[in-house]
Each structure stands twice: as structure tokens, then as C-alpha cells.
Amino acid sequence: MYDLEPKIEHAWVAPNATVVGETRIRRWASVWHNAVIRGDINRVDLHHFASIGAGTVVSTAASLPTGMSARCYIGRNVQVGAGCSLYSCHIDDDSVIGDKCVILEGARIEKSAEIAPNSVVPPGRLIPTGQLWGGNPCVFIKDLNMGERWSNYSKSYSHSALGDIHKNEFTMWNSAYLHREASMEDAIPDE
């Protein structure tokens, strides 16, 4: 268990995010500030262009009573909002999870589905393709139209670009010496 290490490809992981255990983060994914991804009990997969919002916790169980895989799978172009909790669930490509959602063990969010903010997806629940669900526990709200599905899909690319911008802001070396501080002489206007 202690020899498991995260594998992070060309992805943005905030300096104060925590990624441990058997976790794989693919290219152009982003893990934002104070997020925690725990692959210490079971595997966590975060695929291309997926985004884990600030303060979100992703964790896994050792096994599920249904016999299904207890790993946590987050597909391509998935957007997980801030303050969420994901526990041994499966989220297919192009899906959006709103802020402060809880997705419990064995739940499956199918492709291009959306979970409204502050919702709870109970254990083992299946959210069908292209639908919006919300509430506690979540219930069907409506089918997403093509424009809404496209908007959800395209958000992943803007999150990835934003991650690249942030990645370039952080270096191992302090660059404060490059910026000249204004002295008192500069503050006094010429007479």
C-alpha cells in the first residue's frame, strides 16, 4: 500500500492540492486548490481535460457490496465543481457535476449527464445519458438539449487552458527580485 505513487502526466495540479496513492491524472486535466484525491485504498483515474474543483475530495472504498469495481473513474472532459465529494463512483465523459455535490459509492453518471449543484446521488444510482438531475436525493429534472450538452463539453477546454495559465505562474524559484519596488524618491513628484 505504501509503495503506490500517483502518475501525473502533463496536467495542472495546484500546489496545495493533495494527490496520494494509486492515482492517474492524464494530460490536460486540472486539480484545483485544496482538492484531495486519495487513491490509497483503491485506484482513481482522472482522464484528459477533466477538472476537479477547489476543495473537492475524491476517495475510494476497498470493495463494494454489489461486486462492482470500487475504483473511482472520472472520464474525459468531466467538470467536477468546487466542494464536492466523490466516493468510488464512475463518471462518464462530458459530464458536469455541480458545486457541493455528493456522489456515493457505486453510482454511475453516464455520458453528457449533469448533476445540479448541492445534489446527492445515492449509492448505486444510474444517471442516464444527457439528463439533468438534482436534489437530495437527486431526481430527474429534464433532458439536456444539444446546446446545453455542447456547452458542458466545451467548458472542459477552458478549464484546461486556465490550468495552463496557472501552471506557468508557479515556479520553484522566487521571482520577486525582478520587480522593482517603488522608492520614496519615485513617489515625490518633480518640481
PEFEN-V657125 format. One record per residue. N is the residue number from 1. RES is the residue in one letter. SS is DSSP state (a for helix, b for strand, c for the rest). PHI is phi as a letter, one per 40 degrees, with the letter a starting at -180 (NA if undefined). NEAR is the number of other ideal C-beta (glycine too) atoms within 8 Angstrom. Layout:
BEGIN
n->(N;N)
res->(RES;RES)
ss->(SS;SS)
phi->(PHI;PHI)
near->(NEAR;NEAR)
END
This chain:
BEGIN
n->(1;2;3;4;5;6;7;8;9;10;11;12;13;14;15;16;17;18;19;20;21;22;23;24;25;26;27;28;29;30;31;32;33;34;35;36;37;38;39;40;41;42;43;44;45;46;47;48;49;50;51;52;53;54;55;56;57;58;59;60;61;62;63;64;65;66;67;68;69;70;71;72;73;74;75;76;77;78;79;80;81;82;83;84;85;86;87;88;89;90;91;92;93;94;95;96;97;98;99;100;101;102;103;104;105;106;107;108;109;110;111;112;113;114;115;116;117;118;119;120;121;122;123;124;125;126;127;128;129;130;131;132;133;134;135;136;137;138;139;140;141;142;143;144;145;146;147;148;149;150;151;152;153;154;155;156;157;158;159;160;161;162;163;164;165;166;167;168;169;170;171;172;173;174;175;176;177;178;179;180;181;182;183;184;185;186;187;188;189;190;191)
res->(M;Y;D;L;E;P;K;I;E;H;A;W;V;A;P;N;A;T;V;V;G;E;T;R;I;R;R;W;A;S;V;W;H;N;A;V;I;R;G;D;I;N;R;V;D;L;H;H;F;A;S;I;G;A;G;T;V;V;S;T;A;A;S;L;P;T;G;M;S;A;R;C;Y;I;G;R;N;V;Q;V;G;A;G;C;S;L;Y;S;C;H;I;D;D;D;S;V;I;G;D;K;C;V;I;L;E;G;A;R;I;E;K;S;A;E;I;A;P;N;S;V;V;P;P;G;R;L;I;P;T;G;Q;L;W;G;G;N;P;C;V;F;I;K;D;L;N;M;G;E;R;W;S;N;Y;S;K;S;Y;S;H;S;A;L;G;D;I;H;K;N;E;F;T;M;W;N;S;A;Y;L;H;R;E;A;S;M;E;D;A;I;P;D;E)
ss->(c;c;c;c;c;c;b;b;c;c;c;b;b;c;c;c;c;b;b;b;b;b;b;b;b;c;c;c;c;b;b;c;c;c;c;b;b;b;b;b;b;b;b;b;b;b;c;c;c;c;b;b;c;c;c;c;b;b;b;c;c;c;c;c;c;c;c;c;c;c;c;b;b;b;c;c;c;c;b;b;c;c;c;c;b;b;b;c;c;b;b;c;c;c;c;b;b;c;c;c;c;b;b;c;c;c;c;b;b;c;c;c;c;b;b;c;c;c;c;b;b;c;c;c;c;b;b;c;c;c;b;b;b;b;b;b;c;b;b;b;b;b;b;c;c;a;a;a;a;a;a;a;a;a;a;a;a;a;a;a;a;a;a;a;a;a;a;a;a;c;c;c;c;c;c;a;a;a;c;c;c;c;c;a;a;a;a;c;c;c;c)
phi->(NA;c;c;c;b;c;b;b;c;c;b;c;b;d;d;b;c;b;b;b;g;c;b;b;b;c;d;g;c;a;b;c;d;g;c;b;b;b;b;c;c;a;c;b;b;b;c;d;g;c;b;b;c;c;g;c;b;b;a;b;c;c;a;b;c;c;g;c;c;c;c;b;b;b;c;c;g;c;b;b;c;c;g;c;b;b;b;f;b;b;b;c;d;g;c;b;b;c;d;f;c;b;b;c;d;g;c;b;b;c;d;g;c;b;b;c;d;g;b;b;c;c;d;g;c;b;b;c;d;g;b;b;b;a;h;b;c;c;b;c;b;a;c;c;c;c;c;c;c;c;c;c;c;c;d;c;c;c;c;c;c;c;c;c;c;c;c;c;c;b;b;c;b;c;b;c;c;c;b;c;c;c;c;c;c;c;c;c;c;c;c)
near->(5;3;4;8;6;12;7;9;8;4;14;11;10;12;5;6;13;8;11;9;12;11;16;11;14;12;7;10;18;14;15;13;8;9;16;10;16;14;16;8;10;12;10;16;11;14;12;9;12;17;15;14;14;10;9;16;10;13;11;15;10;6;5;11;4;6;4;6;6;12;10;16;9;14;13;10;12;17;14;13;14;10;9;15;9;14;12;12;15;9;14;14;10;13;17;11;15;13;10;10;16;10;14;12;11;11;15;11;14;11;10;14;17;14;17;13;9;9;14;10;16;9;7;8;11;7;13;7;8;9;13;13;15;12;9;6;8;14;7;6;8;6;6;12;6;5;6;10;12;8;8;14;10;8;10;15;9;8;12;14;8;9;14;9;8;10;8;6;5;6;4;2;4;4;7;5;5;4;6;3;4;5;6;5;5;6;6;6;3;3;2)
END
